[in-house]
Amino acid sequence: MNMIKKTKKKLVNNKKKLPPHIEKFYKDTGIINSPFFLRGNKKGILLIHGWSSTPYEMRALGEYLHKKGFSVYAPLLSGHGTKPEDLEPVKWKDWVKDVFLAYDKLKKECDEVFVGGMSFGGTLALILASKKQVSGLFLMSTPYRIRYEKILYLLWRATCKRKKYKSKSYPKILGNKDMCLTQMISYQRYPINSLYQAFYTVKVSLAHLNKITSPTMIIQSRDDHVISGRSMKKLEKNLNSRFIKKRKIKNAYHNFIGDSKNNYIFDEIIDFIKECEK
């Protein structure tokens, strides 16, 4: 059974639990595993999805920004949107190349480009902003450090030679018994070597933070179970941005942008973009 059929079966089985912006498209799972481009004005916004996920996690935000007039592009990163095995040969430079090509494509259409990234997508946004002209950055659940990073690295070293794949787990936090968006659209098992490539990409992104002068908004959940609670402060301290706006979200998962109850943050992102132009 291919990725699209599996996704469709999973969505249908959980139809009652779907957020409104997923239920709207659940019959057309092709849209979940594909990039999207929404043409608007000459102000472009590049949205970068997280590792092992798809551009669909950015879809609700993208449609909202498009309704406000912006051109929005969300590319599909290499090895994503198909099957976990396709992540195996992908190296960190492939993902960096993906976002640079996406930036160039959007820049041809727009006079200026803002960049937003979710989790690992924020990591790639940092690398992009250290090399390209970016009018503003909004970083969502972007790691400076991963929780229990040293322990995870040791586990990787111990298991990678005898085990190639690992399944994801989701802690039952916040009293929420429903599946979160990530559980419905992302790979639920992954190559362990690909996780190492993602970790290494984070290290690359941190090496050039002082080169980033773009205005930046850092958004993080207080209950994030993936990244260190100090990531926001560390990013703020090491970025050389013209100004930095911080926002902590209560009662939200790591991938908060996919939960419809957090849609209020969309307006705050719009306000940030307006501030960048002052």
DAGI-V676210 format. One record per residue. N is the residue number from 1. PSI is psi in whole degrees, 0 to 359 (none if undefined). Layout:
n=N psi=PSI
n=N psi=PSI
This chain:
n=1 psi=126
n=2 psi=175
n=3 psi=319
n=4 psi=318
n=5 psi=319
n=6 psi=318
n=7 psi=317
n=8 psi=315
n=9 psi=318
n=10 psi=320
n=11 psi=318
n=12 psi=317
n=13 psi=336
n=14 psi=26
n=15 psi=320
n=16 psi=339
n=17 psi=0
n=18 psi=137
n=19 psi=153
n=20 psi=321
n=21 psi=349
n=22 psi=318
n=23 psi=328
n=24 psi=329
n=25 psi=8
n=26 psi=338
n=27 psi=343
n=28 psi=79
n=29 psi=346
n=30 psi=328
n=31 psi=336
n=32 psi=329
n=33 psi=22
n=34 psi=154
n=35 psi=165
n=36 psi=146
n=37 psi=124
n=38 psi=107
n=39 psi=130
n=40 psi=230
n=41 psi=195
n=42 psi=8
n=43 psi=115
n=44 psi=149
n=45 psi=120
n=46 psi=123
n=47 psi=125
n=48 psi=121
n=49 psi=169
n=50 psi=169
n=51 psi=133
n=52 psi=4
n=53 psi=201
n=54 psi=167
n=55 psi=343
n=56 psi=335
n=57 psi=342
n=58 psi=3
n=59 psi=313
n=60 psi=316
n=61 psi=317
n=62 psi=317
n=63 psi=323
n=64 psi=314
n=65 psi=323
n=66 psi=321
n=67 psi=335
n=68 psi=1
n=69 psi=348
n=70 psi=153
n=71 psi=132
n=72 psi=131
n=73 psi=128
n=74 psi=102
n=75 psi=164
n=76 psi=121
n=77 psi=150
n=78 psi=136
n=79 psi=2
n=80 psi=160
n=81 psi=9
n=82 psi=269
n=83 psi=152
n=84 psi=328
n=85 psi=335
n=86 psi=348
n=87 psi=338
n=88 psi=311
n=89 psi=355
n=90 psi=132
n=91 psi=164
n=92 psi=327
n=93 psi=334
n=94 psi=318
n=95 psi=322
n=96 psi=317
n=97 psi=319
n=98 psi=313
n=99 psi=330
n=100 psi=318
n=101 psi=320
n=102 psi=319
n=103 psi=312
n=104 psi=321
n=105 psi=315
n=106 psi=324
n=107 psi=332
n=108 psi=333
n=109 psi=337
n=110 psi=156
n=111 psi=330
n=112 psi=155
n=113 psi=127
n=114 psi=152
n=115 psi=131
n=116 psi=136
n=117 psi=142
n=118 psi=119
n=119 psi=243
n=120 psi=332
n=121 psi=327
n=122 psi=324
n=123 psi=314
n=124 psi=326
n=125 psi=322
n=126 psi=316
n=127 psi=317
n=128 psi=314
n=129 psi=340
n=130 psi=348
n=131 psi=331
n=132 psi=164
n=133 psi=112
n=134 psi=127
n=135 psi=335
n=136 psi=150
n=137 psi=135
n=138 psi=119
n=139 psi=119
n=140 psi=118
n=141 psi=40
n=142 psi=127
n=143 psi=137
n=144 psi=321
n=145 psi=147
n=146 psi=143
n=147 psi=136
n=148 psi=37
n=149 psi=315
n=150 psi=320
n=151 psi=318
n=152 psi=322
n=153 psi=318
n=154 psi=321
n=155 psi=321
n=156 psi=314
n=157 psi=324
n=158 psi=331
n=159 psi=339
n=160 psi=334
n=161 psi=338
n=162 psi=350
n=163 psi=124
n=164 psi=335
n=165 psi=155
n=166 psi=145
n=167 psi=150
n=168 psi=158
n=169 psi=148
n=170 psi=114
n=171 psi=142
n=172 psi=92
n=173 psi=164
n=174 psi=12
n=175 psi=17
n=176 psi=116
n=177 psi=348
n=178 psi=158
n=179 psi=138
n=180 psi=168
n=181 psi=316
n=182 psi=323
n=183 psi=336
n=184 psi=332
n=185 psi=345
n=186 psi=170
n=187 psi=136
n=188 psi=0
n=189 psi=153
n=190 psi=154
n=191 psi=131
n=192 psi=325
n=193 psi=329
n=194 psi=326
n=195 psi=321
n=196 psi=319
n=197 psi=321
n=198 psi=317
n=199 psi=317
n=200 psi=323
n=201 psi=321
n=202 psi=315
n=203 psi=320
n=204 psi=318
n=205 psi=328
n=206 psi=342
n=207 psi=341
n=208 psi=26
n=209 psi=327
n=210 psi=349
n=211 psi=351
n=212 psi=117
n=213 psi=355
n=214 psi=141
n=215 psi=141
n=216 psi=138
n=217 psi=125
n=218 psi=121
n=219 psi=130
n=220 psi=144
n=221 psi=140
n=222 psi=338
n=223 psi=18
n=224 psi=123
n=225 psi=1
n=226 psi=311
n=227 psi=158
n=228 psi=142
n=229 psi=342
n=230 psi=3
n=231 psi=318
n=232 psi=312
n=233 psi=320
n=234 psi=318
n=235 psi=314
n=236 psi=317
n=237 psi=325
n=238 psi=344
n=239 psi=152
n=240 psi=30
n=241 psi=149
n=242 psi=319
n=243 psi=154
n=244 psi=130
n=245 psi=133
n=246 psi=147
n=247 psi=120
n=248 psi=134
n=249 psi=136
n=250 psi=151
n=251 psi=52
n=252 psi=149
n=253 psi=175
n=254 psi=310
n=255 psi=68
n=256 psi=337
n=257 psi=341
n=258 psi=354
n=259 psi=122
n=260 psi=335
n=261 psi=348
n=262 psi=14
n=263 psi=342
n=264 psi=337
n=265 psi=340
n=266 psi=317
n=267 psi=324
n=268 psi=328
n=269 psi=319
n=270 psi=315
n=271 psi=320
n=272 psi=316
n=273 psi=320
n=274 psi=321
n=275 psi=327
n=276 psi=335
n=277 psi=0
n=278 psi=none
